Amino acid sequence: MAKNCQICSRGTTSGQQKSHSQIKTKREVKINLQTKTVDGKKLRICTKCIKNFRK
């Protein structure tokens, strides 16, 4: 299953990991997906969208 939010379609982004000697390597920053039931359907939603739904 894809690592994307089913509402805003946000996905993984790229970032950098820095070691103690300041050497940078690329890494993936994954979003926090939660399974929630919205209008009787199970959706994989990011926590940013869940926070906006509560407001």
Secondary structure, 3 states (H helix, E strand, C coil): CCCCCCCCCCCCEEEEEECCCCCEEEEEECCCEEEEEECCEEEEEEHHHHHHHHC
